[in-house]
Amino acid sequence: HNNLRKVRLSMNRLITVVNERKKLRNDYRKYLENQYIMEMKKEELKERLIKEGKISPNTEKIDLQEDHEKKKFNKAQIEKMKALHADYKLRVAEKDNSDKQTVLENKDFKLMAVNDANLTKGEIIRMHVKNHAELGLRQRRQVYEKIQNQKALHARQM
């Protein structure tokens, strides 16, 4: 008799837990449905406003892209990189004597020219990473550390 009471009590507890979970699941499902409906209404409103000409399409994306392009292709930076490249070509031309056989290759001269230019960390990262503007601080430090390790390894090999 006592065991039967314990079983009924535990079954009632389980039923309570199951019902609470069902209620939570249904509430969360309703919440997600409402969120989805709100997103769809926003998109429909935006499309309608675009058709009516009250707002221009993708204005925010265009502005962000323009800002990104401005940061990425700063004219002064491009000029500096062109000057560095021209300086590199001059140094290679000066050091490229056919009568003197050097152990160094063209990539070694480029590395030496870059090292002599006293570039900042940001400029070095820009030279090696295509999407440097999207890197976070920690990622920049990691990339810079790898570049420095490669330079050190290359210097030891020379």
C-alpha positions in Angstrom: 0.0 0.0 0.0 2.8 2.4 0.9 4.7 1.6 -2.3 1.6 2.2 -4.4 1.3 5.7 -2.8 5.0 6.4 -3.7 4.5 5.3 -7.3 1.4 7.5 -7.7 3.3 10.5 -6.1 6.2 10.1 -8.5 3.9 9.6 -11.5 2.1 12.9 -10.5 5.4 14.7 -10.3 6.4 13.3 -13.7 3.1 14.4 -15.3 3.6 17.8 -13.8 7.1 18.1 -15.3 5.9 16.9 -18.7 3.0 19.3 -18.7 5.3 22.2 -17.7 7.7 21.3 -20.6 4.8 21.1 -23.0 3.6 24.5 -21.9 7.2 26.0 -22.2 7.6 24.4 -25.7 4.3 25.8 -26.9 5.1 29.2 -25.5 8.5 29.3 -27.2 7.0 28.1 -30.4 4.4 30.9 -30.3 7.3 33.4 -29.6 9.3 32.2 -32.6 6.2 32.3 -34.8 5.5 35.9 -33.7 9.2 36.8 -34.3 9.0 35.3 -37.8 5.7 37.1 -38.6 7.2 40.4 -37.4 10.3 39.9 -39.7 8.0 39.1 -42.6 5.9 42.2 -41.9 9.0 44.4 -41.8 10.2 43.0 -45.1 6.8 43.5 -46.7 6.7 47.1 -45.4 10.2 47.8 -46.7 9.4 46.4 -50.1 6.2 48.4 -50.2 8.0 51.6 -49.3 10.7 50.9 -51.9 8.0 50.4 -54.5 6.3 53.7 -53.5 9.7 55.4 -53.6 9.7 56.6 -50.1 13.0 55.0 -49.3 15.8 53.9 -51.6 16.8 50.2 -51.6 19.9 49.0 -49.8 21.0 52.5 -48.7 22.6 51.2 -45.5 24.6 48.5 -47.3 25.8 51.0 -49.9 26.9 53.4 -47.2 28.8 50.7 -45.3 30.4 49.5 -48.5 31.6 53.0 -49.3 33.0 53.4 -45.8 34.8 50.1 -46.1 36.2 51.0 -49.5 37.4 54.4 -48.2 39.2 52.6 -45.4 40.5 49.9 -47.6 41.8 52.1 -50.5 43.1 55.2 -48.8 44.9 57.1 -51.6 47.8 58.1 -49.4 48.3 54.4 -48.4 48.2 53.4 -52.1 50.8 56.0 -52.9 53.0 54.9 -50.1 52.8 51.3 -51.2 53.6 52.3 -54.8 56.7 54.2 -53.6 57.8 51.2 -51.5 57.4 48.9 -54.5 59.3 51.3 -56.7 62.0 51.5 -54.1 62.1 47.7 -54.0 62.5 47.6 -57.8 65.4 50.1 -57.6 67.1 48.1 -54.9 66.8 44.9 -56.8 68.1 46.6 -60.0 71.1 47.9 -58.0 71.8 44.6 -56.4 71.2 42.5 -59.6 74.7 42.3 -61.0 75.1 39.4 -63.3 78.8 39.1 -62.6 78.1 38.6 -58.9 76.3 35.5 -58.1 74.3 35.9 -54.9 72.7 33.4 -52.7 69.7 35.7 -52.3 66.7 35.5 -54.5 64.3 38.2 -55.5 61.9 37.4 -52.7 64.8 37.8 -50.3 65.5 41.3 -51.7 61.8 42.2 -51.3 61.8 41.0 -47.7 64.9 43.1 -47.0 63.4 46.2 -48.7 60.2 45.8 -46.6 62.3 45.4 -43.4 64.3 48.5 -44.2 61.2 50.6 -44.8 60.2 50.6 -41.1 56.6 49.8 -41.7 54.0 49.8 -38.9 52.3 46.7 -37.8 49.1 47.7 -39.6 50.9 48.3 -42.9 52.6 44.9 -42.6 49.3 43.2 -42.0 47.7 45.1 -45.0 50.5 43.8 -47.2 49.9 40.2 -46.2 46.2 39.9 -45.5 43.5 40.6 -48.1 40.6 41.4 -45.8 42.6 43.1 -43.1 39.8 45.5 -42.1 37.6 42.6 -40.9 40.2 41.3 -38.5 39.7 41.8 -34.8 42.5 42.9 -32.5 43.3 39.4 -31.3 43.4 38.1 -34.9 45.7 41.0 -35.9 48.1 40.1 -33.2 48.0 36.4 -34.2 48.6 37.3 -37.9 51.4 39.7 -37.0 53.0 37.1 -34.8 52.9 34.5 -37.6 54.4 37.0 -40.1 57.2 37.8 -37.6 57.9 34.1 -37.1 58.1 33.5 -40.8 60.5 36.5 -41.2 62.7 35.1 -38.4 62.7 31.6 -39.9 63.6 33.1 -43.3 66.3 35.3 -41.8 67.8 32.2 -40.1 67.8 30.4 -43.5 69.6 33.2 -45.2 
